[in-house]
Amino acid sequence: MAEIITSNKKAFTYKGKSIDELKTLDVREFAKYLKSRQRRAALRQFQEIEDFVSRTKRKTEKNKQIKTHNRALVIVPQLVGLKILIHNGHEFFPVEITKEMLGHRLGEFAPTRMKVKHSNAGVGATKGSKAKAKK
């Protein structure tokens, strides 16, 4: 007996549009599908976003890394699938742009604060450590 296996995976849609349909839209048309805060940001900086997208296309053709300090850019469909290095204040943090990131900002995916890792106290940090150092 052979069982028929069907996959329950749905095709990705964003507000009822597939990713291919969204990639054909320009930034201002895509902004209509965003929530109000992201829509306002995308419409205010649409020229900056379009310039960034055109720069990324040129750099991907030359196989160069895409680096940016601009953490406030709204992620648009044309950026999906790219690997972008986003500056977090200390270094460039590699981020792979996925479909679920649409409408978010680049800076949300490059954390600026790292988890504090506590270890043993150094020599001289406590009174007990001085006594240990003399031995």
C-alpha positions in Angstrom: 0.0 0.0 0.0 1.5 3.3 -1.1 0.3 6.3 0.8 0.0 9.6 -0.9 1.8 12.3 1.0 0.6 15.8 0.5 2.6 18.8 1.8 0.7 21.3 3.8 3.1 24.1 3.1 1.3 27.2 1.9 2.9 29.6 -0.6 4.1 32.7 1.0 1.8 35.7 0.6 2.1 39.2 2.0 -1.4 40.9 2.2 -2.6 38.5 -0.4 0.2 39.1 -2.9 2.9 36.6 -3.8 6.6 37.6 -3.5 6.9 37.7 -7.3 4.0 40.1 -7.6 5.5 42.3 -4.9 8.9 42.4 -6.6 7.3 44.0 -9.7 5.9 46.9 -7.6 8.0 50.0 -6.9 8.5 51.3 -3.4 5.5 53.6 -3.3 3.2 51.0 -4.6 4.5 48.4 -2.1 4.0 51.0 0.7 0.3 50.7 0.2 0.4 47.2 1.7 2.4 48.2 4.8 1.1 49.1 8.2 0.8 52.9 8.9 4.1 53.4 10.7 6.1 51.5 8.0 4.1 53.1 5.2 4.9 56.6 6.4 8.6 55.7 6.7 8.7 54.1 3.3 6.9 57.0 1.6 9.2 59.5 3.2 12.4 57.7 2.2 11.3 56.1 -1.0 14.0 57.7 -3.0 16.7 56.6 -0.6 15.3 53.0 -0.6 15.3 53.0 -4.5 18.9 54.2 -4.6 19.9 51.5 -2.1 18.2 48.8 -4.2 19.9 50.0 -7.4 23.3 50.0 -5.6 22.7 46.5 -4.3 21.9 45.2 -7.8 25.1 46.7 -9.1 27.2 45.2 -6.3 25.6 41.8 -6.6 26.4 41.7 -10.3 30.1 42.4 -9.4 30.0 39.8 -6.5 30.8 42.5 -3.9 29.5 42.6 -0.4 26.7 44.9 0.4 27.5 47.0 3.5 25.4 49.7 5.1 25.3 52.0 8.1 21.7 52.9 7.4 19.7 50.9 9.9 16.5 52.9 9.3 15.8 51.6 5.8 12.5 49.7 5.4 12.9 46.2 3.9 11.2 46.0 0.5 10.6 42.9 -1.7 13.6 43.7 -4.0 15.9 43.0 -1.1 14.6 39.5 -0.4 17.3 36.9 -0.8 20.2 39.2 -0.4 22.9 39.0 2.3 23.5 42.5 3.7 26.1 43.5 6.2 24.5 46.0 8.6 26.6 48.1 11.0 25.7 47.7 14.7 28.0 50.4 16.0 31.0 48.1 16.4 31.1 45.8 13.4 29.2 44.8 10.3 26.6 42.1 11.2 25.6 39.7 8.3 21.9 39.4 7.8 20.1 37.3 5.2 16.9 39.1 4.1 13.9 36.7 4.1 10.2 37.2 3.1 9.1 37.5 6.7 11.2 40.6 7.2 9.2 42.7 4.7 8.1 46.0 6.2 10.7 45.8 9.1 13.8 48.0 9.3 17.3 46.8 8.7 18.4 47.7 12.2 16.0 45.4 13.9 18.1 42.4 12.7 21.6 43.7 13.8 21.6 43.9 17.6 23.6 46.7 19.1 23.8 45.3 22.6 25.3 41.9 23.2 24.5 39.6 26.1 26.9 40.1 29.0 29.0 37.1 29.8 30.3 37.2 33.4 33.2 35.1 34.4 35.5 34.8 37.3 36.9 38.0 38.9 40.4 39.1 37.7 43.4 39.5 40.0 42.9 42.5 42.2 39.1 42.7 41.6 38.3 41.3 45.1 40.2 41.1 48.4 40.3 37.4 48.2 41.9 37.4 44.7 44.9 39.4 46.1 45.7 36.6 48.5 45.4 34.0 45.8 47.8 35.9 43.5 50.6 36.0 46.1 50.9 32.3 46.4 
